[in-house]
Amino acid sequence: MTAPPAAPAAPSGRGLLAGKTVLVTAAAGTGIGFATARRCVEEGARVLLSDAHARRTAEAAERLGEIAGEPVAFRVCDVTREEQVRALVDGAVADMGRIDVLVNNAGLGGFARVTEMTDEQWARVIDVTLTGTFRMLRAVLPHMLARRSGTIVNNASVLGWRAQAGQAHYAAAKAGVMALTRCTAIEAAEAGVRVNAVAPSLALHEHLSKVTPAGLLEDLAVREAFGRAAEPWEVANVIVFLASDYASYMTGEVVAVSSQHP
């Protein structure tokens, strides 16, 4: 059996976000959030990192600062706490002067069959993944609408469209993110503010392997057309595109970042 093709090298920045200010939630660690923050810096943006974990957020900001060649601002925020969300947005405006781009990356997964899922498991995933996205939208949109400028990219998932056992709570939350994206886009369009989403199929990172049953990630990767999962930066590239002026006519769209077979 032929080995699947390896992931290509990450492309160099092209200044797609030059002069932009970007706020990224859940940006600590090794996943899509940090990869997005890094790609934004490489594309010329000033970035403010946010995450619920203080130590990891500080470490991520230090790593990103080394790449940026200057200190990177960060703030701790649990998107399930309204007061922290408000403080994050107010702090981002204070630190950067404005928010040109918001990347709503915060989300929570897990594995539980419907018959075994507790109310607490269901509510926690919905609260972080769907309601957390709503809270961030509600806090940031007035700033963007008043300026009549801004772009928001939400992180959804192909599970908002596809079925997978053990993922009812996560899939329901991500389908909600898709609907929230479309409705918010219509409301924001009058002011020229764009709201889109990405829907990754599978992007491997260290944390994901800790919360997924053994063997499942390998099985899912085999189903992808390239025989491998996406690198987090491959998803980040699409987020950067949606945040950039190259996507100026796109709003209310959910873009799959996937190579999965039908």
N, C-alpha and C positions, 0 to 999 in steps of 0.2 A: 504494500500500500504506500502510495506517495505521500510524503510528509506535507502538511499544509504550508502554504507560503508564509514566510515570516512577515511581521509588521514592517512597513517601510520606516525610514528615518523621519523624524518630525521635520516639517518644513521650516525655513527661516521666516522671521517676521517681515511683513511688507507694509507696515504702518497703517493697517486697516482701522486702528482705533486711536491714531495719533491725536493727542489733545483731549481725549475723552477721559472722564472719571467713571470708575466702575466699582460697584459694591457687589460682592459675592458672598452668599451665605453658605454655611457648611463647607468652608474652604480649607479647613485643617486636614491633615492626614495625607493619604496617597490616592484619593479617588478623583472623580470628575471635578469637584469643586476646586481643589488646588491646581489641577491641570488647567482649568479654565482661567484661574487667576494668573497662572504663569503665562499662558498664551496671550492674555490681555496685556500683560507687561511687555511681552515680546513684540506685540503689535502696537506699542507706543502709548498705552493707557497708564493713568495713575490708578492704583487699585487700593481699596480698603477691604481687608479680610475680616470675616466674621465666622464664628462657630460657637457652639455651646461649651466647648472644653477649653478652659483658660490656658493650661500649659501647652496643649497642642496648637492652639491658635497663635500663641507667642512664638513657638518654634517654627510654625509655618511662615509667619511674617518675617522671621529672621532669615529663613531659607530664601524666601522670595526677594528680600532686600538684597541678598548677595547677587541674585540674578539681575535685579533692577539697577544695582549700583547706587542705591540710596535707600534710606529707611522706608518701610512700608507700614502704613497705619493699620491697626487692627482693633476690634472691639468684640468682647464676649457677648453673645446673644443667644438665648433659648427662644426659638420662634413660637413656642407654646405660651410664652409670657408676654402679654400685651405691653407691659411697661418696659420690658427689655427691647421689644421691637421698636417702640417709639424712641427710646434712648439711642438705639442703633442708627435710626434714620436721622435724627437730629444731630447726632455726633458725626455722621458721615458728611452732612451738609456743612457742619462747622469745620471739619478737618479738610474737606476738599473744595468747599465753596458751592458745590452743586453735585447732583447725581445725574450723570448722562445715561448710565446703563445700570440696570439691576439684574443680576442673575440669581434667580430663586432656585438654589440647588438643594436646600435642606429637605431631607426625606428619611423615612425609616422603614425598613423591611422586616423580614422574619419569615418563619415557616410554621403554619398551623392549618390543619384541615378545618373546614367549617364546623363539623360536628364536635371538634375538640377545642375550638377557639373560644377564649374567654372574652367577656365584655371589655376587660382591661386591655387585652391584646388588640382587639379591634379599635377601641377608642384611641389608644396611643398612636397607632399607625396613622389613623385618620387625622388626629390632632397635629402631628408633626408634618405629615406629607401634604395634606390638603388644606387644613385650616391654617397651618403655618404659612403656606404660600399666600392664602387670602389675607392674613394679617400683614404680611410684607407689602402686598399690593395696596391695601387700604392705607398704609402709612406713607408709601412712596408716591403714589399717584397724585395727591394734591400738589406736591412739589413740582412734578413733571407737567401737570396740566396748567399750573400757573405760569410756568416758563414756556408752555406750548412746544415742548421738546423733551425727548427721552425715549428710551428703548428698554423693554423688559423681555427677558428670556426665562421661561419656566422650564424646569427639568421634569418631564413626564416619563413615560416608559411605553414600550410596545405592549406591555401587559395591560395597558388601557384599552387595547384592541383584542389581544389574544388571551386564550385561557391557559392557565397553568395550575396544577394541583398545589394546594398549600399556600396560594397567594391571593386568596379572595380579598383580604383586607387591603393589601398593597395595590392590587389591580383596581379595586374600587376607588382607592384614593387617587391613583394616577389617571383613571378615566375622569374623575372629578377635576383634576388639574387641567386636563384637556378642555373640558367644558368651561371651566373658569377662565381659561386663556381666551377662548373664542368670545365669550360674553364681555369680558373686560376690554378686549380689543375694540369691540363695537362702541363701547362707552368712551374710550379714549381717543378714538379716531378723529373726532371733531377738533381736537387740540394738536393733531399731528403726532401723537404718541403711539408707538407701535408695541404690540404685545404678541409674542410668538412662543412656541415651545419646541423642545427637542424630545424625541422618544427613542432613547437608546434601547437596543436589544440586550446586549451583554457587554459590559466593560469591566474587565477584571482588575481588582485591586485588593490589597491586603485585608481590609475590613470585611469585604464581601465574603471572602472564604471562611471567615470566622462565624458567620450567621447563616450559612447555607449547608444543608445536609451533604455528607460526604458523597462524592461522585456526581452530584447534580451539575456542578459547573462544567465539568469535563463533558458530560452528556450534552449540555446546551451548546458548548463550543463546537462540538462535532456537527451540530445541525446548521451552523452558520456556513454560508457559501464558501468562505475562505478557510473554513475548518479551524478557525481561531476566534477568540473574543476580540473586541475592539480594545485598543489601548485608550486609556482615559483622555489623552490629548487628541485622539481622533474624534471623540465626541466634542471636546472643547473647541476644535476647529469649526464645527458647525454652529456652535453657540456664538463664536466670534463673528462668523458670517452674518448670522441673524442680528447681532448687535451693531453691525457696521452699516455704513451707508450703501453698501452693495445690495442690501435687502430692503431698500427704501420703500418699495411698493408691497412688501409683505407684512400683513398683520392678521392675527387670528388663525395663523397656520400652525400645524403640528408636523414637524419634519422628522421622519424616522431616520435614525442613524443605525442602520441594520443591514446585514447581508444574509438574513435567515431565509431558508427555503420556505415556500408557501406551506 
